[in-house]
């Protein structure tokens, strides 16, 4: 356990990337959208949905990439095992996702109490994805942030293991799987059923699916890092 904590502390030496940068980017995007929302005339009972919160998740994906491309070689040179590095890094990601997810939940509550910051802007309240009671918002945020971090770290591990050519094949393989799935759905005339499944799936059900996907990505990342040569 002490080793895993040391891995987390090793990452947090770079507080700019892990703490300051995500919130600075989110604050900038929020202020820009707030200014735009205040300038748009809305009809009574009309609100202004927004996708700016996605910038925070994109930043978590980037942190996942950096945790394995930039920080892994030096971490292993300090004598850390690949297993300890992976578990410590994902543990840090889970803790950050829990804390940051709670902060996003609080901001959503404030947004609701102030009628969208006085402009009816829905920045932290994302329809379908982050609705309902605060604990569901927190849980979905926690799972979502963990998922994108783990996915990003898998990209970094693919680069560390196979370099640029292997990373391109890695990306191409995922695109091929998606295209194959789309073709199969088209041939089977299954798009209507797929659409019905996701439109009737509750936010808690979606969170469960995302948690399952995160677990699969964790297993894939762990399998990849075991053979990484630095």
N, C-alpha and C positions, 0 to 999 in steps of 0.2 A: 504493500500500500504506500509506503514511504517513497518508493521509486516512482510510482504513478503520480504522486503529488509533486515530486521533483520535475517530472516531465511537464506537468501543467505550469509549474513556476518557470521552467525554461522557456515555454512559449510566451508567458506573460511578461517576460523581460521586454518584449516588443509591445508595450501597452498602446502605442499609437495605432497599430494595425488591428489589435484585438478589441480595444475598448473605444478609443477616441474616433477612429475613422468611420466605423459603422454608424455611430450616432451622429457624427458630423454630417455625413452624407444624407442620412435620414432627415435631420433638421433642415438642411438646405432644400431638399425636395419638398418637405412639408411647407416651408415658408413660401416657396415659389407657388405651390398649389393653393395656399391660403390667399395669396395676393390675387391670383387668377380668379378664385372663387368669389372673392369680395367684389370683383369687377363684373361678374356675370349676374344679370337680373334673373331671378327665379320666380316661377309662379307659386302661389300659395300651396303649401304641402308638398312642394317639389324639393328634392335633395340633389346633391351633386356627387355621384359616385366617383371613385378615383382609384387608380392602380399604382399610385406612388409608393405604397408600402412595399411593393415588390423589390424596390432598390435595396431594402434591408436584407432581404433573402438572397439577392444576387451577391451582396457583399459577404454574406456568410458562405456562399459557395466559393467565392474567391479566397476567403480565409482557409477553407478546406484545402484548396489547391496549394496555397502557400505553405501550409503546415507540413506538406510532404515534398514539395519541390525545393523550397528554400531552406527549411529548417531540419529536414531529416538527416542530411549528410553530417552536419556538425553534431547533431544529437547522438548519432551512432559512434562518432569519433570520441565522444565522451565516455564510451563504454556501455551505453544503453543497449539492451537487446531489442530486436525488432518487435517482439511481442510487447515488451514494456512500453516502447515508444507508441505503438498503435493503441494500446489500452489507455495509456495516459492521455494521449491526444483526443481520443473519442470521449474519454471521461470529462476532459475539459470542455469539449463541445457540448456535451449533455448538460453540464452545470451552467455554461453560458446560455444555452438555449432555454433552460428553466428560468434563469434570472431575467434574461432579456424578454422572454415570452411574458413573464409577469409584468414587466415594465410596459410592454405593448398593451396588455390587458388594462392596466391602470389608465393609460392614455386613451384607450377606447371608452372607458367609463367617463372620463373627463369630457371627451368629445360628445357623448350622449347627453351629459348634464348641461352642456353649454350650447345645445342645438347646433352641433357641428362647428364649434368655435365661433359662433355668431354668424356664420355664413352658410350653414346647412351643408358643409363639406363632410363627406364620408371618406375620411382618409384611413383611419384605423379600424373602422367598421366595414369589413369586406363582405358583401352580400353572399350568402350561402357558405363561404369558407370560414368566416369569423363572426357568426351570429350567436344569438342565444345567451345563456348565462355566462358569467365571468369565468367560471372554472372550465367551461368547454372552450372558450376563447384561449385561455392559457394553455390548455392541453394541446389544442390544434397548433398553436404557435410553437410550443415546445417541440412537438413532433416534426413540424415543417422545417424549423430551423436546424434541428438535428439531421434531418434527411438531406438537406442541401449541403450541409457541411461534410457529411460522410460521402456524398456523391462527388463533391469537389476533391476531397482527399483521395478518392479512388482514381480520379483523373491524374492527380499528381503522382500517385504510385505507378500508374501505367507509364507515365513519362519516365520515371526513375528506373523502371524495370526494362523498358523496351526502347527508350529514347524517342526522338521525333517520328521516325518511320513507324514504330510500334504504336505510338499514340494516335497517329493518323489512321492506322488500321483499327485501333480500338474505337475511335469515333465512327469510322465507316461501318464497323460491325453493328454498332447500336442503331445507326440510321437504317441499315439493311434490315434489322429486326423490326423496326417500326414500319418500314415500307412493306415488309412481308406480312405483318399483322394487318395493315390497311388493305392489302390485296386480298388476303383471306376473308376479311370482313366483307369486302365488296363482293367477292365470288359467292359467299354464303348468304348474301343479302341480310347481314346482321347489324347494319348500322342503326336501324330503328330500335332493335333490342338493346344495343349498347347505349344509345341515347336515353332510352327509357330507364336503364339501370342507373345511370349517373344522375338523371334528373329526379329520380325517386329516392336516391341514396341520401340519408341524413348526414349532417355535418359530423356527427359522432362516428357514423359508419365510414365516411371518407377518412377521418382521422385514423381509424383502425387500419384501413388499407395502406395509408401512408406509413404507419408504424411497421406494418409487415414489409413494405418495400425498403424501409430503412434497415430493418434486420437483415434482409437479403444483401443489401449493399455493404453492410458491416462485414458479413461473412465473405463477400467477394474481396473487399479491401484487405481483410486479414489473410486470405489466401494469397493475394498478390504481394503483400509486403514480406512474406516469408522467403521469397526468392529474389527480393530486390538486391541488386549489387550496387554499392555506392563507392 
